[in-house]
Amino acid sequence: MPALVDLVLTAVDNAWATRALSGIEAEATDAGIGVVMTIARDTDEWMTRLMRRRSEGAVIVGLGPTGVQLGALAAAGIPVVLVDPVIKPPDDVSSVGSTNWEGGRSAGEHLVGLGHRRIGIVDAGPGTLYNAARVDGFRSALTNAGLDLPTSRIVHGDWSRDAAGEAVLPVLAGADRPTALFACSESMAFGIYDAAASLGLRIPQDLSVVGFDDLPEAQWATPPMTTVQQPTAEMGSVALRILLDLIRDRRAPRGRPRGVTRIELATHFVVRGSTAPPEA
């Protein structure tokens, strides 16, 4: 059993990262090992640090390592497991995520089931695997109900509360405004709350809002936010278990390398006070 493994994150100043970290830390404590945390900036410095201290393995959270970076780690004998990878993982790298497509679909079906017909979405824009899956699942639910998702009701919020609120403001101020919006993260959903408040729109009477993640802030919102619950802590703990298996296999005499693992943990839809049937 290794004494230490590495955890690589892009940031620790948000609730999502904190939840992933809590799952990894709990699993590490049960296994009797320590975790060294590294913050990944826009350079290869994080990878250099792993190789310099001869890391025995790393869980990489919310990052899209390049093929060159992953190849260098493999050449150095450092197994890795990706959590919520930004881009499609290489065929030889294990990963843990959630059922993002199904989560997006459940959000769309919920709003359609309430009777909404003018429905829009606030996504993060192109570039991430999980954002694209959430949008595709949501669009599928609308298509199955005979509804379209016009470009005018697709807003890019860049994962930011402020950016989402600013971007959605003209959409909500228009004469044909949507009666419901799905945001691909709760930070962007709070931007919708801000924009609605500035226009005097009531949630959910005038506008239904659905988020994604189910972080603690969603329950504290006014009204509490209907959302897609992502098992973030469990994703972290499962990733660490996979990594420890990879390390054991590598150490075993004449042991064969473990096959690549792809796990998607189920999302769950949580109904709270931010959604309701549209008013006549």
C-alpha positions in Angstrom: 0.0 0.0 0.0 1.4 3.4 -0.9 2.1 5.9 1.9 1.0 8.9 -0.2 -0.9 9.6 -3.4 -1.4 12.9 -5.2 -4.6 14.8 -5.8 -4.5 17.4 -8.6 -7.3 20.1 -8.8 -7.8 23.3 -10.7 -9.0 25.1 -7.5 -10.3 24.5 -4.0 -12.3 27.7 -3.6 -15.7 26.3 -4.6 -18.1 23.8 -3.0 -17.9 21.3 -5.9 -14.1 20.9 -5.4 -14.6 20.7 -1.6 -17.1 17.8 -2.0 -14.8 15.9 -4.4 -11.9 16.4 -1.9 -14.0 15.2 1.0 -14.8 11.9 -0.8 -11.1 11.4 -1.6 -10.0 12.3 1.9 -12.5 9.9 3.5 -11.4 7.0 1.3 -7.7 7.8 1.9 -8.3 7.8 5.7 -10.0 4.4 5.5 -7.1 3.0 3.5 -4.5 4.5 5.9 -2.7 6.7 3.3 -2.0 10.4 3.0 -2.9 12.7 0.1 -0.7 15.5 -1.3 -2.8 18.2 -2.9 -1.5 20.1 -5.9 -3.3 23.0 -7.7 -2.9 22.9 -11.4 -2.3 26.2 -13.1 -2.0 26.8 -16.9 1.5 25.3 -17.1 3.1 21.8 -16.8 4.3 22.7 -13.3 1.9 20.4 -11.6 3.0 17.5 -13.7 6.7 18.3 -13.0 6.1 18.3 -9.3 4.5 14.8 -9.5 7.4 13.4 -11.4 10.0 15.1 -9.2 8.7 13.5 -6.0 8.1 10.2 -7.8 4.4 10.1 -7.1 3.0 6.6 -6.8 -0.3 7.7 -8.4 -2.6 10.6 -8.9 -6.3 11.4 -8.9 -6.9 14.4 -11.3 -10.1 16.3 -10.8 -11.9 18.5 -13.2 -8.9 18.9 -15.5 -8.2 18.0 -19.1 -4.6 16.8 -19.2 -3.2 16.7 -22.7 -2.0 13.5 -24.3 1.5 14.7 -24.0 1.1 15.2 -20.2 -0.6 11.8 -19.7 2.1 10.2 -21.8 4.9 11.7 -19.7 3.2 10.5 -16.5 2.8 7.0 -17.9 6.4 6.9 -18.9 7.4 7.9 -15.4 5.3 5.0 -14.0 2.7 7.2 -12.4 -0.9 5.8 -12.8 -3.7 8.3 -12.9 -7.5 8.4 -12.6 -9.5 11.3 -14.0 -12.6 12.6 -12.2 -15.1 14.5 -14.3 -12.7 14.9 -17.2 -13.0 18.0 -19.3 -12.4 16.2 -22.6 -12.8 12.6 -23.6 -10.2 10.5 -21.8 -7.6 8.5 -23.8 -8.5 4.9 -24.3 -5.8 3.8 -21.8 -6.7 6.1 -18.9 -9.4 5.3 -16.3 -12.1 7.9 -15.4 -15.0 8.5 -13.1 -17.9 10.8 -13.9 -21.6 11.1 -13.6 -24.6 10.5 -15.9 -24.5 14.1 -17.3 -26.7 13.3 -20.3 -29.3 11.6 -18.2 -29.2 14.6 -15.8 -29.9 17.0 -18.6 -32.7 14.9 -19.9 -34.4 14.7 -16.5 -34.3 18.5 -16.2 -36.0 18.9 -19.6 -38.6 16.2 -18.8 -39.4 17.9 -15.5 -40.0 21.3 -17.1 -42.0 19.8 -20.0 -44.1 17.8 -17.5 -45.0 20.9 -15.6 -46.5 22.3 -18.8 -43.7 24.7 -19.9 -43.3 25.3 -23.6 -41.0 28.3 -23.8 -37.9 26.8 -22.3 -34.3 27.9 -22.5 -30.9 26.9 -21.2 -27.9 28.6 -19.7 -24.8 26.5 -20.5 -21.1 27.2 -20.1 -20.3 27.3 -23.9 -18.3 24.8 -25.9 -15.2 23.0 -24.6 -16.2 20.6 -21.9 -17.4 17.0 -22.2 -19.9 17.3 -19.3 -21.4 20.6 -20.5 -22.1 19.1 -23.9 -23.7 16.0 -22.4 -26.0 18.0 -20.2 -27.1 20.2 -23.2 -27.6 17.1 -25.4 -29.7 15.3 -22.8 -31.8 18.4 -22.2 -32.3 19.0 -25.9 -33.4 15.4 -26.3 -36.2 15.8 -23.7 -37.5 18.8 -25.5 -37.3 17.2 -28.9 -39.2 14.1 -27.6 -42.0 16.5 -26.5 -42.2 18.1 -29.9 -40.5 21.3 -28.7 -37.5 23.1 -30.1 -34.6 25.0 -28.5 -34.1 28.1 -30.5 -30.8 29.9 -30.5 -32.4 32.9 -28.9 -33.0 30.8 -25.8 -29.5 29.4 -25.5 -27.2 31.5 -23.3 -23.6 30.9 -22.5 -22.6 31.7 -18.9 -19.0 30.4 -18.7 -19.7 28.6 -15.3 -19.9 32.1 -13.7 -22.8 33.6 -11.7 -22.0 37.1 -12.8 -21.5 36.1 -16.5 -24.7 34.0 -16.6 -26.8 36.8 -15.0 -25.5 39.4 -17.4 -26.0 37.1 -20.4 -29.5 36.0 -19.5 -30.8 39.5 -18.7 -31.8 40.5 -22.3 -33.5 37.1 -22.8 -35.7 37.5 -19.7 -36.4 41.1 -20.6 -37.7 40.2 -24.1 -41.4 40.1 -25.0 -41.2 36.3 -25.7 -39.2 35.4 -22.6 -39.0 31.8 -21.5 -41.1 30.6 -18.7 -38.4 28.1 -17.6 -34.6 27.9 -17.7 -32.2 25.0 -17.1 -28.7 26.0 -16.0 -25.8 23.5 -16.4 -24.4 24.5 -13.0 -25.8 26.0 -9.9 -23.4 29.0 -10.0 -25.0 29.9 -13.4 -28.5 29.2 -12.0 -27.9 31.8 -9.3 -27.1 34.2 -12.1 -30.6 33.5 -13.4 -31.9 34.3 -9.9 -30.1 37.6 -9.9 -31.3 38.6 -13.4 -34.9 37.7 -12.5 -34.8 39.7 -9.3 -33.5 42.8 -11.2 -36.4 42.5 -13.6 -39.0 42.0 -10.9 -39.7 38.4 -12.0 -40.8 35.9 -9.3 -39.4 32.4 -9.0 -41.2 30.1 -9.7 -44.4 32.1 -10.4 -43.0 33.9 -13.4 -39.9 31.8 -14.1 -39.0 28.2 -13.2 -35.3 27.5 -12.7 -33.4 24.2 -12.6 -29.7 23.9 -11.6 -27.2 21.1 -11.7 -24.9 19.8 -8.9 -27.0 20.0 -5.6 -24.4 21.8 -3.6 -25.4 23.2 -0.1 -26.2 26.6 -1.6 -29.0 25.2 -3.6 -31.0 24.3 -0.5 -30.3 27.7 1.1 -31.5 29.7 -2.0 -34.8 31.6 -1.9 -36.7 29.7 -3.1 -34.7 26.5 -2.6 -33.5 25.3 -6.0 -34.8 22.3 -8.0 -31.7 20.7 -9.3 -29.9 17.6 -10.7 -27.9 16.0 -7.9 -24.4 14.9 -8.8 -22.7 12.4 -6.5 -19.5 14.5 -6.3 -18.0 13.0 -3.1 -18.7 9.5 -4.2 -17.0 10.2 -7.6 -13.8 11.2 -5.6 -13.9 8.1 -3.3 -14.5 5.7 -6.3 -11.6 7.3 -8.2 -9.2 6.8 -5.3 -10.3 3.1 -5.0 -9.5 2.6 -8.7 -6.1 4.3 -8.3 -5.2 2.1 -5.3 -6.1 -1.0 -7.4 -3.9 0.3 -10.2 -1.0 0.8 -7.8 -1.4 -2.7 -6.3 -1.5 -4.3 -9.7 1.7 -2.5 -10.7 3.5 -3.7 -7.6 2.3 -7.3 -7.8 5.0 -9.8 -9.0 4.3 -10.6 -12.6 0.9 -9.0 -12.2 -0.9 -8.0 -15.4 -2.0 -4.4 -15.7 -5.6 -3.8 -14.7 -7.9 -2.9 -17.6 -9.1 0.6 -18.1 -12.2 1.5 -15.9 -14.9 3.8 -17.1 -17.5 4.6 -14.4 -20.5 6.9 -14.6 -22.4 7.3 -11.3 -26.1 8.0 -11.4 -27.5 11.6 -11.0 -30.8 12.1 -9.2 -33.4 14.8 -9.8 -34.3 16.8 -6.7 -37.5 18.9 -6.8 -37.7 22.0 -4.6 -39.4 25.3 -4.7 -37.9 26.9 -7.8 -40.1 25.1 -10.4 -43.9 25.2 -10.9 -46.4 25.1 -13.7 -46.4 28.3 -15.8 -49.1 30.8 -15.0 -51.8 31.3 -17.5 
